[in-house]
């Protein structure tokens, strides 16, 4: 009986420590990426070209993290497609098979200026991505705003429109 109480208290303590780290830790990349330069990287695009962080210097763009397996990415796709006439949209294809991603774009439309293939998620980790979709507004190589989850009209107006 005593051992089960100790075990329960220990597990509860561990749970609250992890919860506190998730909520209060401002050292995680996702909590402090805004205002910083786009992370340095060198990767291939879905069409096989090389791309690096220097691509964003002197540009204004939305960087959208998406995947063919992501249902919410499909939901936000029409909204992003409408914005593509206003601003360049660069995709980061996240933890996805290249052929699945290309087939998804062929089926649903490809408005992206380019798509960075991030099959392991290294670039996404450097950005602090917690999952797909996530979107970043990048101006002259600097991240000025970040949206977790579906980018829609309300989030666009609150997070990105003030900078455009």
C-alpha positions in Angstrom: 0.0 0.0 0.0 2.7 2.5 1.0 4.8 1.6 -2.2 1.8 2.4 -4.5 1.4 5.8 -2.8 5.1 6.6 -3.3 4.9 5.5 -6.9 1.8 7.6 -7.6 3.3 10.7 -6.0 6.6 10.2 -8.0 4.7 9.8 -11.3 2.6 12.9 -10.5 5.7 14.8 -9.7 7.4 13.8 -12.9 4.3 14.7 -14.9 4.1 18.2 -13.4 7.9 18.8 -14.0 7.4 18.0 -17.7 4.2 20.0 -17.9 6.0 23.0 -16.3 8.9 22.7 -18.8 6.5 22.6 -21.7 4.5 25.7 -20.5 7.2 27.8 -18.9 10.5 27.0 -20.8 11.1 30.0 -23.1 14.4 28.5 -24.3 12.7 26.2 -26.7 13.1 27.3 -30.4 9.4 27.6 -31.1 8.9 30.0 -28.2 11.7 32.5 -29.2 12.2 32.1 -33.0 10.3 35.4 -33.8 12.7 38.3 -34.4 15.6 36.0 -35.2 17.3 35.2 -38.5 16.0 32.3 -40.5 18.2 29.3 -39.4 21.2 28.4 -41.5 20.6 25.4 -43.6 21.6 23.7 -46.9 19.1 21.2 -48.3 17.5 20.1 -51.6 14.1 21.1 -52.9 11.5 18.6 -54.0 12.7 19.2 -57.6 16.3 18.4 -56.7 17.8 21.9 -56.6 20.0 23.1 -53.7 18.7 25.8 -51.4 20.1 27.5 -48.4 19.1 30.2 -45.8 20.6 32.8 -48.1 17.5 32.3 -50.4 15.6 34.5 -47.9 17.9 37.5 -47.9 16.1 40.5 -49.6 12.8 38.6 -49.8 9.4 38.7 -48.2 7.8 35.3 -48.0 5.6 33.0 -46.1 7.3 29.7 -45.1 4.7 27.0 -44.7 5.6 23.6 -43.1 3.4 21.0 -44.7 3.2 17.2 -45.4 1.1 14.9 -47.6 0.0 13.0 -44.5 -1.2 16.2 -42.8 -5.0 16.6 -42.9 -4.9 20.2 -41.7 -2.4 21.1 -44.4 -5.1 20.1 -47.0 -7.6 22.2 -45.1 -5.4 25.3 -45.2 -4.2 24.7 -48.8 -7.0 26.7 -50.6 -6.4 29.7 -48.3 -2.6 29.7 -49.0 -3.3 29.3 -52.7 -5.3 32.6 -52.6 -2.4 34.3 -50.8 0.2 33.2 -53.4 -0.8 36.1 -55.6 0.1 38.5 -52.8 3.3 37.0 -51.4 5.8 34.3 -52.3 5.0 31.1 -50.4 7.9 28.6 -49.8 7.0 25.2 -48.6 9.0 23.0 -46.2 7.9 19.4 -46.9 8.1 18.0 -43.4 9.0 14.3 -42.6 7.5 13.1 -45.9 8.3 10.7 -48.7 9.3 12.8 -51.7 7.1 10.8 -54.1 4.1 11.2 -51.8 4.7 15.0 -51.6 5.0 15.4 -55.4 1.9 13.4 -56.0 0.0 15.4 -53.3 1.1 18.7 -55.0 0.1 17.3 -58.5 -3.4 16.4 -57.1 -4.1 19.5 -55.0 -2.2 22.2 -56.8 1.3 23.7 -56.3 1.4 27.4 -55.7 4.6 27.2 -53.8 7.6 29.2 -55.2 9.7 26.3 -54.1 9.5 23.4 -51.7 12.3 22.5 -49.4 12.4 18.8 -48.8 13.0 18.1 -45.1 12.6 14.3 -44.8 14.1 13.9 -41.4 12.9 17.3 -40.0 16.2 18.9 -39.2 15.2 22.3 -40.6 11.9 22.1 -38.9 13.6 21.3 -35.6 15.8 24.4 -36.0 12.7 26.4 -36.5 11.1 25.0 -33.4 8.3 23.3 -35.4 6.0 21.2 -33.2 4.1 19.7 -36.1 2.5 20.5 -39.5 1.2 22.9 -40.4 3.1 25.9 -39.2 3.8 29.1 -41.0 6.4 31.8 -40.7 6.5 35.3 -42.1 10.1 36.0 -43.2 11.2 39.4 -44.3 14.8 39.9 -45.5 16.0 36.7 -43.8 14.4 37.5 -40.5 11.3 35.7 -38.9 8.9 38.4 -38.0 5.8 36.3 -37.2 4.8 32.6 -36.6 1.5 30.8 -36.7 1.1 27.2 -35.3 -1.6 25.2 -36.9 -3.9 26.1 -39.8 -3.3 29.5 -41.3 -6.7 31.0 -42.0 -8.1 34.5 -42.5 -8.3 35.4 -38.8 -4.7 34.3 -38.1 -3.5 36.0 -41.2 -5.1 39.3 -40.2 -3.8 39.0 -36.6 -0.2 37.7 -37.3 0.9 38.5 -40.8 -1.2 41.4 -42.3 0.3 44.0 -40.0 3.7 43.4 -41.5 2.6 43.4 -45.1 
